């Protein structure tokens, strides 16, 4: 055994990123994978790699494979462990409002206000159960989507040292370092591998690098070749650019190869791109909004009880006996139902999305963030385009339109496919043949003689055919990369330079070019070789572009109408992506390339990204930096991605979005999983998010303004009256009635104007709203005091106190019903479209307010019947209050409406 093989043992593996090392401990290899790679260093030979892995071209022994499987573990991606119900429930308590309610419940229990404590704690439990159940449902739906990167692989194994290798299909989980596998068209690369042999092999690496075209791969033992024709992705240097390496998560586009497995499971690049540190994302838009409003309310709540106690002690000589009342007032200021309504509204929206559009919301607050998005970042490939080329034009040697180049390119594609026995045509050949079929080109008139298929070193393909009426003559038809074809044509230097410039202009316009040439040769029986690809006559160019996604243009217009700016972040060439955007009606403006992004500091980038629409030649790090800069600029961002290269940007965004067919780790990372990678599906999700967010915002505005008005009125009444304005039990029952009625907010359907703009819960906006409408509510309450003084003749006896409590209880519920109808989001008129659940809830609240004081329960709560004069005067107050609400709302909408 060679010395290098003998050194290989448990805990060792070949590190493809360190050419100078042959045997490397796993920990060291993993550490080096996170470092920068020197791709200019000389790579080890195939023999050295096989020796380092204690393997050979004939594959491993079955016994060796079994030992390595036990040593390295199965070739599966690390998956998240499911979250247990108790942990999920406790995690729900981290919501700020839920935490506040829990504290208030405990304080209420401490002062023996058992009714308030029980109701508050029940609301906390219900909210946590609802949130836990919905997130559990989303996790189950996502788990159902999990699938391995590949299912089986063709592996060479031997039963004994002298036995011949046997190729058989094995589950990819059983692959181990040192296994020799075969790759063919359509295969998914099941692990990180080093090529031993290859024939015309091209690989899709879009899941890893974002490149939209296949990349040529070949062993380093063969002469280094260039990339396939039309490759303008500009992926840059790094391990993915090394031609001898293929990585898990990529797929074979064409050709075939044999490779040795160098890394499996958690040691692959695919898994390393998603480490534990990447899972820690920053605060989302929902978190920022709720925290801002929470701390505003917490300040009010912390300030209210001391004020009540001090005022009553100073002016009325009351002591700690008013503490339960002060706690009840603080609870009255709190939107107790907010956790329940937020969870119910978001869960309902998530369920409707899953049922109607196949969209899975994994993290409930992400649905609010979807409604708040004002910037959506997308890739080009698969979103704006279909990742397949279509014919743009056929040009002659002068650069003018002419059919000859397309005709002969189609002849080449047809007979190369048939004679070379390729399993499937290249994407460019498919586009050429489709265009020729549409134009009814007479391809069947030719007889095929031979074919020299495309390979990544020559970067061209040649077909030899017999033309009708040309006896004794064979026609060679060659197509491929512009430079490769031009150097084989009979041209003077000036003509060759002119054609290069013509090709460069077309490429700058975002087109891919195939050059086409032809030559006549005397017929002969001996085989044709690459040496015959000389002395060609140049015919022209076939230009191709990416096929647009049919729904992309309409979806972009819909997103624009909803106030969402779309940013395109891609690894493609600037000209290609700019042309795609123009074809879809999206003005690309000035395209920013990766080199300019690198030159800008974070502060300057945050200012620039807001103006730029298209970012080209982006690496994963560039995408993440752009998204972070947008958030720094105050934008709420969503990122749509489907590959490992999109993970950093998905983490950086407020909402990470991916399609159902995305790579496994992308689905685990995403907050929202779409049925398809379609902008129209995102529009549905954003609409649902704005519905839910609109209902939450409506509840907050109405509840906080009403609660603030009641607290102001209570404080004023407590200072003016010789008795408590409302007993703690009455405050509790009033809050219960409010809470039950407010559940309707979770089921309301806001009017269409709510969907026009992102819904953001901004603390400053809420302060303006609740201050203005809270003072208006307090004015109505104080007017009710005057009405009660007239109706009850200012009696301060026990009966007068009961009547006062009854009158204020009734007025509070009636004004709350009015506010629910008149301040509903998008509902300019109480009887307008929608608002059915709210109308029912408001009517129920009004009925309870009018009838409860007349029932035996009212007597038990310390309330009594009111004289008819009170109801007449109260109707006048409510009419004036309704008029004031309408006038104030109209003024507010004019002042704060969007342009």
Secondary structure, 3 states (H helix, E strand, C coil): CCHHHHHCCCCEECCCCCCCCCCEEHHHHHHHHCCCCCCCCCCCCHHHHHHHCCCCCCCEEHHHHHHHHHHHCCCCCCCCCCCCHHHHHHHHCCCHHHHHHHHHHHHHHHCCCHHHHHHHHHHHHHHHHHHHHHHHHHHHHHHHHCCCCCCEEEEEEECCCCCCCEEEEEEHHHCCCCCEEEECCCCECCCEEEEEEEEEEEEECHHHHCCCCCEECCCCCCCCCCCCCCCCCCCCCCHHHCCCEECCCCEEEEEEEEEEEEECHHHCHHHHCCCHHHHCCCCCHHHHHHHHHHHHHHHHHHHHHHHHHHHHHHHHCCCHHHHHHHHHHHHHHCCCCHHHHHHHHHHHHHHHHHHHHCCEECCCHHHHHHHHCCEEEECCECCCEEEEEEEEEEEECCCCECCHHHHHHHHHHHHHHHHCCCCCCCHHHHHHHHHHHHCCCCHHHCEEEEEEEEECCCCEEEEEEECCCCCCEEEEEEEECHHHHHCCECCCHHHHHHHHHHHHHHHHCCCEEEEEEEEEEECCCCCCCHHHCCCEEEEEEEEEEEEECCCHHHHHHHHHHCCCEEEEECCCCHHHHHHHHHHCCCCCCCCEEHHHHHHCCHHHHHHHHCCCCEEECCCHHHHHHHHHHHHHCCCCEEEECCCHHHHHHHHHCCEEEEECCCCHHHHHHCCEEECCCCHHHHHHHHHHHHHHHHHHHHHHHHHHHHHHHHHHHHHHHHHHCCCCCCCHHHHHHHHHHHHHHHHHHHHCCCCHHHHHCCCCCCHHHHHHHHHHHHHHHHHHHHHHHHHHHHHHCCCCCHHHHHHHHHHHHHHHHHHHHHHHHHCCCCCCCCCCCCCHHHHHHHHHHHHHHHHHHHCHHHHHCCCCCCCHHHHHHHHHHHHHHHHHHHHHHHHHHHHHCCC
